[in-house]
Amino acid sequence: MGARAYLKPVMDGGDVIQSYQRLLEFSNTMLVHARNDDWAALIESEVVYVSEVEKLQNYEVDAMLSEAQQEAKLELLRKLLEQDKEIRERLLARRQELEKLISSASKKKQVEDAYLSQ
């Protein structure tokens, strides 16, 4: 193995923007799933999203972006954060629904147990 085996690929500015655009596409898909209460599909989409984020974290560090690319990246990040916020809000609402269902089921079981013990 030569020294090249240890070098990680480096992204150029265009690669970075394309990667953020892919993230936005994945985020759009995740948001659609969240809006449709399709939680299983959301989780599947999130796996792909996280993989792309990890790739970006590993290779973006040394990329040089032009001023226009920096502005494009900032706009993509803004959109990603907006969508992430809505997805998180929808997940929180879903969690609260599930907590109510669990609480209701628990109370029902307590009532049934109390009734049966008499």
N, C-alpha and C positions, 0 to 999 in steps of 0.2 A: 504494500500500500504506500503510495506516494503522499506527499503533503496535500495534494488536491483532494484526497479522500476525506479530509477533515474540514475542508472549506464548505461553508453553507452557501446556498444560492442567495444572491442579492437581488432584490427587486429594484427596478427603475421606477421613476415617477408614474409612468403609464401603467405599470403592473400594479402599483399601489392603488391607483384610482379604480382600475378594473376590479381589484379585490374588494374594495369598499362598495362598488356597484353591485357585485355579487352578494355581499352581505345585505345590502338594501333589498335585493330581490328575495333573499331568504327571509328577511324580516317582514316583507310584504306578505309572503306566504304564511308566515307564523301569525301575523295579525288577522288575516282572513280566517285561519283556523280558530283563533281565539274569539273572533266576532261570531263565528258559527257554532261556538261551544263544542268544537271538535278537538277535545283535549288530547286524545291519542295521537292524532295527526300533528298537533302542535308539538308534542314531545319528539316525534320522529323528525320533524323539521328542525327542531332545536339542535339535534345531534349534528346535522349537516352544518348549521350555523356556527356551532361551537368549533367544529373542525376548521372552518374557514377562518374564524377568529384566531385560532392557535397558529395556523399557517401564517397569517398576517403578522402576528406578534413575533414569530421567529425570523421573518425575512424583511420586514419593513424597516427595521432599526437603522440600517445604513443607507436607505434610499434617499436620494436627493430629489426634492420636489421643487418645481418652478413655482413662482408666485401664483400663477393661474391654477396649478395643481393643488397648491395649499388651500386656495379658496374653494376649489371643488371638493377637496377632502373635508373641509370644515362644513360645507353645506350637506354633504352626505352624512357626516357625523350628527349634525343637527336633526336630520330626518330620522336617522337610526335611533337617536335618543327620544324623539317624539313617539315613535312607534313602540319602543321599549317601554315607555311610560304607560301607554294604553294597554299593552299586553300585560304588564304587571298589575295594573288596576283591574283588568278583567280576571286575572288569576286570583287576586285578592278577593274579589266578589265571589268567585267560584269556591274558594276556600271557606268563606263565611257561610255559603249555602250548605256546603258539606258539613261544617261544624253544627249548623242548625239541625240537619238531618240526623247526625250522630247523637246529638243531645236529645232530640225527640225520640229516637229509637231507644236510647238509654232510659228515658223517663217511662216510656211505654213498657219496657221490660220490668222496671221497678214496680209499676202498678200491677202488672200481670203476676209478678212474684208475690206481691203483698196479697193479692186476691186469692192466689192458689194456696198460700200458707194458712188461710183461715179455714 
